[in-house]
Amino acid sequence: MLTATYVLLTLSIEQKKERHFISRLLQHVQSIARRPQEIDPVFIESQLKELTSFAEARHQRKVEACLMPAVRAADSNCTALLNDLEALSRLGSAMLNAVHKCLRRAMRRSASQGKFLCRTIDLYCQNLLKRLDKEEQELLPLAQKVISSDEWFEIGSQFLAQEEGDAATRPELRPRRNVGTMNYHARAMGAGAARA
């Protein structure tokens, strides 16, 4: 069950991070919705890109690719829940496409497009929050009940492989090395070898 704990903790931490991204974007959008002439489409685009790259990657790679198939294989009565989650993902993709169209129009500095952009981003974020709620309140508790220890181990292995792949391609995710500490340990080992 240690592997199940690792998987569930990883998902929980990432869901909290996603909620933070969503909250930050919603606060910004709600604060500028009354002043559409002050919308900075470049800033919104960067915030949206940060949110979507994290949220969609997390959901697709961990929930859709690892957790949902394991739940589907373990419990044939979960079809409605999984269909709901898949529908929310499809709706989110459609909303995201609409947000990008609105963003391109808002770059022309149209106040009416700015208001529509804010509303569309709000709808996209609400959809993400609904999907997160369904994952947290229904999918994860069901997974805990129906997935075997062997399956949890397989899911945990997939998560670790993904994290290793992320660390290999993104330097900011690699463990930091303290060069001073490494030099100290190297000297200490050398001194110990010389005494031997």
C-alpha positions in Angstrom: 0.0 0.0 0.0 3.0 2.3 0.2 2.9 2.7 -3.6 -0.8 3.6 -3.5 0.0 6.2 -0.9 2.8 7.6 -3.1 0.4 7.8 -6.1 -2.4 9.4 -4.2 -0.1 11.8 -2.5 1.5 12.8 -5.8 -2.0 13.4 -7.3 -3.1 15.3 -4.3 -0.1 17.6 -4.4 -0.5 18.2 -8.1 -4.2 18.9 -7.7 -3.5 21.5 -5.1 -0.9 23.1 -7.4 -3.5 23.1 -10.2 -6.1 24.7 -7.9 -3.5 27.4 -7.1 -2.9 28.1 -10.8 -6.6 28.3 -11.4 -7.2 30.6 -8.4 -4.5 33.0 -9.5 -5.8 33.2 -13.1 -9.4 33.7 -11.9 -8.4 36.4 -9.5 -6.6 38.3 -12.3 -9.4 37.8 -14.8 -12.1 38.9 -12.4 -10.1 42.0 -11.4 -9.8 43.1 -15.0 -13.2 42.1 -16.3 -14.6 45.5 -15.3 -11.8 47.3 -17.1 -11.5 45.4 -20.4 -9.4 48.2 -21.9 -6.6 47.3 -19.4 -6.4 43.7 -20.4 -2.9 42.6 -21.2 -3.4 39.7 -23.6 0.3 38.7 -23.5 0.2 38.3 -19.7 -3.1 36.4 -19.8 -1.6 34.2 -22.5 1.5 33.4 -20.4 -0.6 32.6 -17.3 -3.0 30.5 -19.4 -0.1 28.6 -21.0 1.4 27.9 -17.5 -1.9 26.6 -16.2 -2.9 24.5 -19.3 0.6 22.9 -19.7 0.5 21.8 -16.1 -3.2 20.9 -15.8 -3.7 19.1 -19.1 -0.3 17.3 -18.9 -1.1 16.1 -15.3 -4.5 14.9 -16.2 -3.6 13.2 -19.5 -0.4 11.6 -18.4 -1.4 10.5 -14.9 -5.1 10.4 -14.6 -6.2 9.4 -18.1 -3.2 7.2 -19.1 -2.5 5.5 -15.7 -5.3 5.8 -13.2 -8.5 5.6 -15.3 -7.5 2.4 -17.2 -6.7 0.7 -13.9 -10.0 1.7 -12.4 -11.9 0.6 -15.6 -10.2 -2.8 -15.5 -10.9 -3.3 -11.8 -14.5 -2.2 -11.7 -17.0 -2.5 -14.6 -19.5 -0.3 -12.6 -17.4 2.8 -13.0 -18.3 3.5 -16.6 -20.5 6.5 -15.8 -17.9 8.2 -13.7 -15.2 7.7 -16.3 -17.5 8.9 -19.1 -18.2 12.0 -17.1 -14.5 12.7 -16.6 -13.8 12.1 -20.3 -16.7 14.5 -21.2 -15.3 17.2 -18.9 -11.9 16.8 -20.6 -13.4 17.1 -24.1 -15.5 20.1 -23.0 -12.3 21.6 -21.5 -10.4 21.2 -24.8 -13.3 22.9 -26.7 -13.3 25.7 -24.2 -9.6 26.1 -24.4 -9.8 26.4 -28.2 -12.4 29.2 -27.6 -10.2 30.9 -25.1 -7.3 31.0 -27.7 -9.6 32.4 -30.3 -10.8 35.1 -27.9 -7.2 35.8 -26.9 -6.2 36.4 -30.6 -9.2 38.8 -31.0 -8.4 40.6 -27.7 -4.9 41.3 -28.9 -6.6 43.7 -31.3 -7.6 45.7 -28.2 -11.4 45.3 -28.6 -13.2 46.0 -25.3 -16.1 43.7 -26.1 -13.6 40.9 -27.0 -11.8 41.5 -23.7 -15.0 41.0 -21.7 -15.8 37.8 -23.7 -12.2 36.6 -23.1 -12.6 37.0 -19.4 -15.9 35.1 -19.4 -14.5 32.3 -21.5 -11.4 31.9 -19.3 -13.7 31.9 -16.3 -15.8 29.1 -17.9 -12.7 27.1 -18.7 -11.4 27.4 -15.1 -14.8 26.4 -13.7 -14.7 23.3 -15.9 -11.2 22.4 -14.6 -12.4 22.9 -11.0 -15.4 20.6 -11.7 -13.0 18.0 -13.2 -10.7 18.2 -10.1 -13.7 17.9 -7.8 -14.9 14.7 -9.6 -11.3 13.3 -9.5 -10.9 14.0 -5.8 -14.4 13.1 -4.5 -15.2 10.2 -6.8 -12.3 8.8 -8.8 -9.6 8.6 -6.1 -11.8 7.1 -3.4 -13.0 4.5 -6.0 -9.5 3.8 -7.1 -8.5 3.1 -3.4 -11.2 0.5 -3.1 -10.8 -1.4 -6.4 -7.2 -1.3 -7.5 -5.0 -4.1 -6.4 -1.5 -3.8 -4.9 0.1 -5.0 -8.1 -1.8 -2.4 -10.1 -0.8 0.4 -7.7 2.8 -0.7 -8.0 2.5 -0.5 -11.8 0.9 3.0 -11.6 3.6 4.1 -9.2 6.3 2.9 -11.6 4.7 4.8 -14.4 4.6 8.0 -12.3 8.3 7.6 -11.4 9.2 7.1 -15.0 7.3 10.2 -16.0 9.0 12.2 -13.3 12.4 10.9 -14.4 11.6 11.9 -18.0 10.5 15.3 -16.9 13.7 15.8 -14.9 15.8 14.7 -17.8 14.2 17.3 -20.2 13.6 20.1 -17.8 16.7 21.3 -15.8 14.7 23.1 -13.2 13.3 19.7 -12.1 16.7 18.1 -11.6 18.0 17.7 -8.0 20.4 20.5 -7.1 23.9 19.6 -6.1 25.8 21.5 -3.6 29.3 21.8 -5.1 30.9 22.8 -1.8 29.5 19.8 0.0 30.5 17.5 -2.8 34.1 18.8 -2.7 34.2 18.3 1.1 33.0 14.7 0.8 35.5 14.0 -2.0 38.4 15.4 0.1 37.2 13.4 3.1 37.0 10.2 1.1 40.5 10.9 -0.3 41.9 11.5 3.1 40.3 8.3 4.4 41.8 6.4 1.4 45.3 7.8 2.1 45.2 6.7 5.7 44.2 3.1 4.7 
